[in-house]
């Protein structure tokens, strides 16, 4: 699931997804010839319905919205050192 969320996050952010599949606990299930994320097209019938795919997308977006984010601090100018300010006033 973590692999799917990571790849989905890259797709949603418009980041190019690398073809090489990262190592994970189910890596051996994709081998030996399919250790890639992009699978060659085949003549198999696509059984993924649009409502199912929309539901999966909504769930993934919901999972991503619940991830804790790192706090950020707005950049501000550093106040001048008091000793430098005093020296400037003395001149």
VMD Tcl script that builds the backbone (N, CA, C; Angstrom):
set m [mol new atoms 273]
animate dup $m
set s [atomselect $m all]
$s set {name element resname resid chain x y z} {
  {N N UNK 1 A 0.825 -1.195 0.000}
  {CA C UNK 1 A 0.000 0.000 0.000}
  {C C UNK 1 A 0.867 1.255 0.000}
  {N N UNK 2 A 1.972 1.192 0.757}
  {CA C UNK 2 A 2.850 2.353 0.826}
  {C C UNK 2 A 3.444 2.680 -0.536}
  {N N UNK 3 A 3.774 1.644 -1.309}
  {CA C UNK 3 A 4.299 1.855 -2.659}
  {C C UNK 3 A 3.265 2.550 -3.531}
  {N N UNK 4 A 2.020 2.097 -3.438}
  {CA C UNK 4 A 0.948 2.687 -4.245}
  {C C UNK 4 A 0.743 4.143 -3.869}
  {N N UNK 5 A 0.741 4.446 -2.576}
  {CA C UNK 5 A 0.555 5.832 -2.132}
  {C C UNK 5 A 1.715 6.696 -2.605}
  {N N UNK 6 A 2.946 6.170 -2.527}
  {CA C UNK 6 A 4.107 6.934 -2.976}
  {C C UNK 6 A 4.056 7.241 -4.460}
  {N N UNK 7 A 3.695 6.247 -5.258}
  {CA C UNK 7 A 3.598 6.444 -6.707}
  {C C UNK 7 A 2.442 7.375 -7.028}
  {N N UNK 8 A 1.312 7.183 -6.353}
  {CA C UNK 8 A 0.142 8.034 -6.603}
  {C C UNK 8 A 0.448 9.490 -6.258}
  {N N UNK 9 A 1.219 9.698 -5.183}
  {CA C UNK 9 A 1.590 11.063 -4.795}
  {C C UNK 9 A 2.415 11.709 -5.900}
  {N N UNK 10 A 3.354 10.956 -6.470}
  {CA C UNK 10 A 4.172 11.495 -7.553}
  {C C UNK 10 A 3.322 11.825 -8.767}
  {N N UNK 11 A 2.377 10.965 -9.091}
  {CA C UNK 11 A 1.506 11.202 -10.246}
  {C C UNK 11 A 0.652 12.437 -10.012}
  {N N UNK 12 A 0.081 12.566 -8.817}
  {CA C UNK 12 A -0.773 13.715 -8.512}
  {C C UNK 12 A 0.003 15.027 -8.535}
  {N N UNK 13 A 1.285 14.973 -8.146}
  {CA C UNK 13 A 2.107 16.181 -8.139}
  {C C UNK 13 A 2.757 16.463 -9.488}
  {N N UNK 14 A 2.522 15.580 -10.456}
  {CA C UNK 14 A 3.085 15.793 -11.784}
  {C C UNK 14 A 4.556 15.441 -11.888}
  {N N UNK 15 A 5.055 14.640 -10.958}
  {CA C UNK 15 A 6.452 14.219 -10.965}
  {C C UNK 15 A 6.574 12.959 -11.818}
  {N N UNK 16 A 7.578 12.917 -12.677}
  {CA C UNK 16 A 7.804 11.743 -13.521}
  {C C UNK 16 A 8.145 10.545 -12.640}
  {N N UNK 17 A 7.436 9.449 -12.828}
  {CA C UNK 17 A 7.641 8.242 -12.031}
  {C C UNK 17 A 8.708 7.390 -12.696}
  {N N UNK 18 A 9.728 7.009 -11.925}
  {CA C UNK 18 A 10.803 6.167 -12.442}
  {C C UNK 18 A 10.258 4.777 -12.748}
  {N N UNK 19 A 10.736 4.171 -13.818}
  {CA C UNK 19 A 10.252 2.856 -14.234}
  {C C UNK 19 A 10.738 1.744 -13.310}
  {N N UNK 20 A 11.878 1.936 -12.669}
  {CA C UNK 20 A 12.429 0.906 -11.794}
  {C C UNK 20 A 11.621 0.859 -10.498}
  {N N UNK 21 A 11.124 -0.313 -10.169}
  {CA C UNK 21 A 10.312 -0.474 -8.969}
  {C C UNK 21 A 11.204 -0.460 -7.729}
  {N N UNK 22 A 10.869 0.344 -6.720}
  {CA C UNK 22 A 11.669 0.350 -5.495}
  {C C UNK 22 A 11.479 -0.952 -4.714}
  {N N UNK 23 A 12.456 -1.297 -3.916}
  {CA C UNK 23 A 12.363 -2.499 -3.081}
  {C C UNK 23 A 11.247 -2.336 -2.055}
  {N N UNK 24 A 10.462 -3.378 -1.877}
  {CA C UNK 24 A 9.410 -3.398 -0.859}
  {C C UNK 24 A 9.121 -4.846 -0.508}
  {N N UNK 25 A 8.236 -5.076 0.462}
  {CA C UNK 25 A 8.033 -6.434 0.966}
  {C C UNK 25 A 7.411 -7.390 -0.052}
  {N N UNK 26 A 6.754 -6.887 -1.099}
  {CA C UNK 26 A 6.136 -7.740 -2.115}
  {C C UNK 26 A 6.899 -7.723 -3.443}
  {N N UNK 27 A 8.141 -7.289 -3.401}
  {CA C UNK 27 A 8.939 -7.124 -4.612}
  {C C UNK 27 A 9.026 -8.412 -5.427}
  {N N UNK 28 A 9.203 -9.557 -4.745}
  {CA C UNK 28 A 9.387 -10.828 -5.462}
  {C C UNK 28 A 8.138 -11.270 -6.212}
  {N N UNK 29 A 6.974 -10.767 -5.866}
  {CA C UNK 29 A 5.749 -11.133 -6.576}
  {C C UNK 29 A 5.687 -10.536 -7.986}
  {N N UNK 30 A 6.528 -9.554 -8.260}
  {CA C UNK 30 A 6.518 -8.890 -9.560}
  {C C UNK 30 A 7.559 -9.464 -10.515}
  {N N UNK 31 A 8.335 -10.432 -10.074}
  {CA C UNK 31 A 9.431 -10.912 -10.877}
  {C C UNK 31 A 9.138 -12.207 -11.593}
  {N N UNK 32 A 10.099 -12.699 -12.317}
  {CA C UNK 32 A 11.415 -12.100 -12.515}
  {C C UNK 32 A 11.463 -11.093 -13.657}
  {N N UNK 33 A 10.429 -11.057 -14.486}
  {CA C UNK 33 A 10.479 -10.194 -15.673}
  {C C UNK 33 A 9.772 -8.857 -15.499}
  {N N UNK 34 A 9.109 -8.641 -14.394}
  {CA C UNK 34 A 8.244 -7.455 -14.280}
  {C C UNK 34 A 8.630 -6.555 -13.119}
  {N N UNK 35 A 9.899 -6.317 -12.924}
  {CA C UNK 35 A 10.340 -5.442 -11.846}
  {C C UNK 35 A 10.255 -3.974 -12.255}
  {N N UNK 36 A 9.236 -3.624 -12.976}
  {CA C UNK 36 A 9.034 -2.241 -13.400}
  {C C UNK 36 A 7.622 -1.800 -13.037}
  {N N UNK 37 A 7.428 -0.503 -12.936}
  {CA C UNK 37 A 6.104 0.037 -12.629}
  {C C UNK 37 A 5.242 0.156 -13.874}
  {N N UNK 38 A 5.873 0.372 -15.024}
  {CA C UNK 38 A 5.135 0.513 -16.279}
  {C C UNK 38 A 5.066 -0.847 -16.972}
  {N N UNK 39 A 3.887 -1.402 -17.025}
  {CA C UNK 39 A 3.688 -2.719 -17.621}
  {C C UNK 39 A 3.320 -2.536 -19.090}
  {N N UNK 40 A 3.896 -3.376 -19.943}
  {CA C UNK 40 A 3.606 -3.300 -21.379}
  {C C UNK 40 A 2.124 -3.591 -21.623}
  {N N UNK 41 A 1.513 -2.897 -22.574}
  {CA C UNK 41 A 0.093 -3.133 -22.857}
  {C C UNK 41 A -0.148 -4.553 -23.362}
  {N N UNK 42 A -1.338 -5.066 -23.073}
  {CA C UNK 42 A -1.688 -6.408 -23.529}
  {C C UNK 42 A -3.114 -6.384 -24.073}
  {N N UNK 43 A -3.555 -7.531 -24.537}
  {CA C UNK 43 A -4.901 -7.637 -25.093}
  {C C UNK 43 A -5.927 -8.060 -24.046}
  {N N UNK 44 A -5.545 -8.043 -22.786}
  {CA C UNK 44 A -6.482 -8.412 -21.725}
  {C C UNK 44 A -7.557 -7.341 -21.586}
  {N N UNK 45 A -8.743 -7.771 -21.231}
  {CA C UNK 45 A -9.851 -6.847 -21.036}
  {C C UNK 45 A -9.622 -6.050 -19.754}
  {N N UNK 46 A -9.835 -4.743 -19.822}
  {CA C UNK 46 A -9.700 -3.884 -18.656}
  {C C UNK 46 A -10.973 -3.996 -17.818}
  {N N UNK 47 A -10.853 -4.610 -16.649}
  {CA C UNK 47 A -12.016 -4.816 -15.785}
  {C C UNK 47 A -12.119 -3.740 -14.710}
  {N N UNK 48 A -11.304 -2.701 -14.801}
  {CA C UNK 48 A -11.376 -1.596 -13.849}
  {C C UNK 48 A -12.462 -0.635 -14.303}
  {N N UNK 49 A -13.504 -0.520 -13.507}
  {CA C UNK 49 A -14.584 0.398 -13.867}
  {C C UNK 49 A -14.220 1.811 -13.421}
  {N N UNK 50 A -14.770 2.802 -14.082}
  {CA C UNK 50 A -14.506 4.197 -13.714}
  {C C UNK 50 A -14.931 4.493 -12.280}
  {N N UNK 51 A -16.108 4.029 -11.824}
  {CA C UNK 51 A -16.471 4.286 -10.423}
  {C C UNK 51 A -15.483 3.666 -9.433}
  {N N UNK 52 A -14.979 2.475 -9.740}
  {CA C UNK 52 A -13.998 1.842 -8.859}
  {C C UNK 52 A -12.716 2.665 -8.805}
  {N N UNK 53 A -12.222 3.092 -9.961}
  {CA C UNK 53 A -11.001 3.898 -10.005}
  {C C UNK 53 A -11.197 5.241 -9.314}
  {N N UNK 54 A -12.367 5.853 -9.481}
  {CA C UNK 54 A -12.659 7.111 -8.793}
  {C C UNK 54 A -12.684 6.915 -7.286}
  {N N UNK 55 A -13.225 5.780 -6.833}
  {CA C UNK 55 A -13.273 5.482 -5.404}
  {C C UNK 55 A -11.865 5.293 -4.843}
  {N N UNK 56 A -11.021 4.572 -5.568}
  {CA C UNK 56 A -9.636 4.368 -5.134}
  {C C UNK 56 A -8.897 5.700 -5.080}
  {N N UNK 57 A -9.089 6.535 -6.087}
  {CA C UNK 57 A -8.439 7.853 -6.119}
  {C C UNK 57 A -8.890 8.697 -4.940}
  {N N UNK 58 A -10.192 8.683 -4.636}
  {CA C UNK 58 A -10.721 9.462 -3.511}
  {C C UNK 58 A -10.138 8.971 -2.188}
  {N N UNK 59 A -10.027 7.648 -2.037}
  {CA C UNK 59 A -9.454 7.097 -0.804}
  {C C UNK 59 A -7.990 7.488 -0.657}
  {N N UNK 60 A -7.230 7.412 -1.751}
  {CA C UNK 60 A -5.817 7.792 -1.694}
  {C C UNK 60 A -5.647 9.267 -1.352}
  {N N UNK 61 A -6.465 10.115 -1.951}
  {CA C UNK 61 A -6.389 11.542 -1.631}
  {C C UNK 61 A -6.761 11.787 -0.178}
  {N N UNK 62 A -7.729 11.027 0.337}
  {CA C UNK 62 A -8.107 11.150 1.742}
  {C C UNK 62 A -6.956 10.715 2.641}
  {N N UNK 63 A -6.290 9.586 2.300}
  {CA C UNK 63 A -5.131 9.132 3.076}
  {C C UNK 63 A -4.029 10.190 3.071}
  {N N UNK 64 A -3.767 10.765 1.906}
  {CA C UNK 64 A -2.717 11.785 1.809}
  {C C UNK 64 A -3.063 13.025 2.613}
  {N N UNK 65 A -4.335 13.379 2.664}
  {CA C UNK 65 A -4.729 14.574 3.419}
  {C C UNK 65 A -4.579 14.368 4.919}
  {N N UNK 66 A -4.543 13.114 5.368}
  {CA C UNK 66 A -4.429 12.818 6.799}
  {C C UNK 66 A -2.990 12.616 7.251}
  {N N UNK 67 A -2.044 12.624 6.319}
  {CA C UNK 67 A -0.641 12.492 6.698}
  {C C UNK 67 A -0.197 13.722 7.467}
  {N N UNK 68 A 0.596 13.488 8.514}
  {CA C UNK 68 A 1.115 14.626 9.262}
  {C C UNK 68 A 2.152 15.346 8.409}
  {N N UNK 69 A 2.112 16.640 8.477}
  {CA C UNK 69 A 3.063 17.425 7.700}
  {C C UNK 69 A 4.053 18.088 8.648}
  {N N UNK 70 A 5.195 18.436 8.114}
  {CA C UNK 70 A 6.214 19.115 8.903}
  {C C UNK 70 A 5.872 20.593 8.998}
  {N N UNK 71 A 6.104 21.134 10.166}
  {CA C UNK 71 A 5.854 22.561 10.346}
  {C C UNK 71 A 6.874 23.366 9.556}
  {N N UNK 72 A 6.444 24.474 9.061}
  {CA C UNK 72 A 7.369 25.350 8.354}
  {C C UNK 72 A 7.347 26.716 9.026}
  {N N UNK 73 A 8.446 27.385 8.933}
  {CA C UNK 73 A 8.573 28.710 9.534}
  {C C UNK 73 A 8.848 29.696 8.417}
  {N N UNK 74 A 8.122 30.786 8.427}
  {CA C UNK 74 A 8.303 31.800 7.400}
  {C C UNK 74 A 9.658 32.478 7.589}
  {N N UNK 75 A 10.359 32.712 6.476}
  {CA C UNK 75 A 11.639 33.399 6.548}
  {C C UNK 75 A 11.428 34.858 6.913}
  {N N UNK 76 A 12.255 35.341 7.823}
  {CA C UNK 76 A 12.210 36.740 8.226}
  {C C UNK 76 A 13.634 37.261 8.286}
  {N N UNK 77 A 13.763 38.561 8.130}
  {CA C UNK 77 A 15.084 39.156 8.254}
  {C C UNK 77 A 15.532 39.072 9.703}
  {N N UNK 78 A 16.814 38.775 9.865}
  {CA C UNK 78 A 17.378 38.687 11.204}
  {C C UNK 78 A 17.571 40.098 11.740}
  {N N UNK 79 A 17.142 40.339 12.975}
  {CA C UNK 79 A 17.369 41.674 13.529}
  {C C UNK 79 A 18.869 41.916 13.709}
  {N N UNK 80 A 19.300 43.141 13.583}
  {CA C UNK 80 A 20.738 43.424 13.715}
  {C C UNK 80 A 21.218 43.168 15.141}
  {N N UNK 81 A 22.506 42.842 15.241}
  {CA C UNK 81 A 23.104 42.666 16.564}
  {C C UNK 81 A 23.142 44.007 17.273}
  {N N UNK 82 A 22.894 43.995 18.573}
  {CA C UNK 82 A 22.860 45.261 19.316}
  {C C UNK 82 A 24.228 45.914 19.365}
  {N N UNK 83 A 25.296 45.132 19.450}
  {CA C UNK 83 A 26.628 45.730 19.521}
  {C C UNK 83 A 26.949 46.471 18.220}
  {N N UNK 84 A 26.581 45.930 17.071}
  {CA C UNK 84 A 26.817 46.595 15.797}
  {C C UNK 84 A 26.002 47.887 15.714}
  {N N UNK 85 A 24.768 47.855 16.190}
  {CA C UNK 85 A 23.919 49.045 16.172}
  {C C UNK 85 A 24.517 50.135 17.049}
  {N N UNK 86 A 25.026 49.762 18.206}
  {CA C UNK 86 A 25.644 50.755 19.105}
  {C C UNK 86 A 26.879 51.375 18.460}
  {N N UNK 87 A 27.693 50.543 17.785}
  {CA C UNK 87 A 28.898 51.072 17.141}
  {C C UNK 87 A 28.538 52.066 16.044}
  {N N UNK 88 A 27.509 51.798 15.301}
  {CA C UNK 88 A 27.093 52.691 14.225}
  {C C UNK 88 A 26.610 54.023 14.788}
  {N N UNK 89 A 25.949 53.997 15.912}
  {CA C UNK 89 A 25.452 55.233 16.525}
  {C C UNK 89 A 26.591 56.064 17.096}
  {N N UNK 90 A 27.682 55.421 17.535}
  {CA C UNK 90 A 28.808 56.140 18.120}
  {C C UNK 90 A 29.566 56.937 17.076}
  {N N UNK 91 A 29.563 56.509 15.838}
  {CA C UNK 91 A 30.334 57.197 14.797}
  {C C UNK 91 A 29.657 58.415 14.392}
}
mol reanalyze $m
mol bondsrecalc $m
mol representation Tube
mol addrep $m
